[in-house]
Structures are given as structure tokens and as C-alpha cells.
């Protein structure tokens, strides 16, 4: 159950935002084998004055920050990044017009239900892929 924050510049239509959210979720389900319904995503829009980006990037630039349980292999992470690029390219974005940062806090630093650390919960899916 990765927690995703997507930050982009203001001006996208509701349909474009939905396609971006879907593209990120699809990449996670493909690469990390998470359940499709296990979706926790925030999309934050900022005016250009509040979201400075490199001049080498376009106004379509997307910053993706993912907090996920540790344990995915480097191969699974490569699949995630490649699938994000593929999905965004399908939406008309250049492959270099996004950055994805993956953070993996230890399970004892997650409380996702019942007031218990994630180390004490059986989730019913495999993290080490």
C-alpha cells in the first residue's frame, strides 16, 4: 500500500489528472504487484510561482514521491520507473518530464491499521518481489 504524492503545475483538466493518477497506480500494480484497489494517492497542483522546475523540463513536469514498504528488488524498482515512463509517454509526456522518488521507511515506522506497527500485521500480499 504505497502512499503516493504527485505534484504538478496547475492547469490540468480533471480528465488529465485522472489519467495521471491511473498511470501511476497502474505502474505500481504492474511492478510491485500491489492489489489494484489498494490506492492511496494525492495530487497536488501548484501555480508556477510556487513550483520551480529546471528550464530543461516543460510545464508538463510531474514529481512523484512514493513511500512504500521496504523489500522490493532493484528489478521491481526498475520495472516501476520504466512503466511510469511508458505510461506517461502514452499520455504525451516526454520521458524526461518526470522524477520519481521512492522512499522505503522500515515497517516499524508505519501504522496503517488498528494502532499497530506494520511489523505486527499480516497483509495478505508479498512485499519481497
NUPAMAR-258675 format. One record per residue (C-alpha): residue in one letter; z, x, y. Coordinates in nm, 3 decimals. Example, Ala and Ser with C-alpha at 12.3 -4.5 7.8 and 13.67 -1.06 7.14 Angstrom:
<lumgus>
- A, 0.780, 1.230, -0.450
- S, 0.714, 1.367, -0.106
</lumgus>
This chain:
<lumgus>
- X, 0.000, 0.000, 0.000
- X, -0.117, 0.234, 0.269
- X, -0.031, 0.144, 0.626
- X, -0.341, 0.184, 0.844
- X, -0.374, 0.213, 1.220
- X, -0.724, 0.202, 1.363
- X, -0.762, 0.294, 1.728
- X, -1.082, 0.244, 1.922
- X, -1.205, 0.186, 2.273
- X, -1.212, -0.172, 2.398
- X, -1.529, -0.375, 2.398
- X, -1.596, -0.457, 2.032
- X, -1.671, -0.811, 1.924
- X, -1.441, -0.990, 1.679
- X, -1.715, -0.953, 1.416
- X, -1.741, -0.576, 1.474
- X, -1.364, -0.539, 1.447
- X, -1.360, -0.738, 1.124
- X, -1.635, -0.516, 0.978
- X, -1.438, -0.202, 1.072
- X, -1.120, -0.337, 0.909
- X, -1.317, -0.433, 0.598
- X, -1.489, -0.091, 0.584
- X, -1.154, 0.089, 0.589
- X, -0.997, -0.139, 0.329
- X, -1.299, -0.107, 0.100
- X, -1.281, 0.272, 0.120
- X, -0.911, 0.265, 0.029
- X, -0.960, 0.030, -0.266
- X, -1.253, 0.243, -0.387
- X, -1.090, 0.584, -0.355
- X, -0.720, 0.512, -0.404
- X, -0.756, 0.219, -0.646
- X, -0.510, 0.008, -0.448
- X, -0.517, -0.368, -0.505
- X, -0.771, -0.528, -0.271
- X, -0.514, -0.777, -0.139
- X, -0.261, -0.501, -0.056
- X, -0.384, -0.474, 0.301
- X, -0.168, -0.359, 0.594
- X, -0.390, -0.268, 0.888
- X, -0.354, -0.265, 1.266
- X, -0.645, -0.239, 1.502
- X, -0.555, -0.115, 1.848
- X, -0.804, -0.135, 2.133
- X, -0.758, 0.080, 2.440
- X, -0.955, 0.097, 2.762
- X, -1.150, 0.422, 2.804
- X, -0.897, 0.534, 3.067
- X, -0.625, 0.520, 2.801
- X, -0.816, 0.673, 2.510
- X, -0.965, 1.010, 2.594
- X, -1.209, 1.145, 2.339
- X, -1.422, 1.457, 2.314
- X, -1.752, 1.437, 2.504
- X, -1.921, 1.518, 2.170
- X, -1.814, 1.173, 2.046
- X, -1.954, 0.836, 2.153
- X, -1.784, 0.519, 2.274
- X, -1.802, 0.401, 1.911
- X, -1.547, 0.667, 1.811
- X, -1.277, 0.545, 1.570
- X, -0.943, 0.710, 1.498
- X, -0.794, 0.613, 1.161
- X, -0.437, 0.702, 1.071
- X, -0.323, 0.626, 0.717
- X, 0.033, 0.652, 0.588
- X, 0.024, 0.644, 0.209
- X, 0.248, 0.716, -0.086
- X, 0.207, 1.079, -0.194
- X, 0.035, 1.159, -0.521
- X, -0.339, 1.111, -0.470
- X, -0.550, 1.404, -0.582
- X, -0.772, 1.604, -0.349
- X, -1.066, 1.442, -0.528
- X, -0.938, 1.093, -0.440
- X, -0.891, 1.201, -0.077
- X, -1.245, 1.341, -0.066
- X, -1.371, 1.009, -0.204
- X, -1.181, 0.823, 0.069
- X, -1.325, 1.035, 0.351
- X, -1.679, 1.022, 0.210
- X, -1.662, 0.646, 0.161
- X, -1.535, 0.596, 0.516
- X, -1.835, 0.795, 0.647
- X, -2.071, 0.594, 0.425
- X, -1.921, 0.260, 0.529
- X, -1.925, 0.344, 0.899
- X, -2.281, 0.474, 0.879
- X, -2.372, 0.135, 0.732
- X, -2.224, -0.020, 1.048
- X, -2.438, 0.201, 1.275
- X, -2.182, 0.473, 1.346
- X, -2.265, 0.842, 1.334
- X, -2.080, 1.021, 1.050
- X, -1.903, 1.239, 1.309
- X, -1.783, 0.947, 1.516
- X, -1.453, 0.902, 1.336
- X, -1.147, 1.103, 1.247
- X, -0.915, 1.010, 0.965
- X, -0.565, 1.150, 0.938
- X, -0.383, 1.095, 0.610
- X, -0.005, 1.129, 0.608
- X, 0.197, 1.113, 0.286
- X, 0.569, 1.067, 0.355
- X, 0.788, 1.115, 0.048
- X, 0.872, 0.793, -0.138
- X, 1.238, 0.815, -0.039
- X, 1.119, 0.769, 0.321
- X, 0.960, 0.430, 0.253
- X, 1.142, 0.095, 0.247
- X, 0.885, -0.166, 0.154
- X, 1.091, -0.444, -0.001
- X, 1.440, -0.555, -0.092
- X, 1.601, -0.298, 0.139
- X, 1.544, -0.027, -0.123
- X, 1.369, 0.307, -0.104
- X, 1.030, 0.311, -0.275
- X, 1.171, 0.552, -0.533
- X, 1.373, 0.257, -0.672
- X, 1.085, 0.006, -0.701
- X, 0.825, -0.047, -0.973
- X, 0.497, -0.127, -0.800
- X, 0.272, -0.204, -1.095
- X, -0.004, 0.039, -0.999
- X, -0.070, 0.410, -1.040
- X, -0.046, 0.643, -0.740
- X, -0.141, 0.968, -0.913
- X, -0.519, 0.931, -0.933
</lumgus>
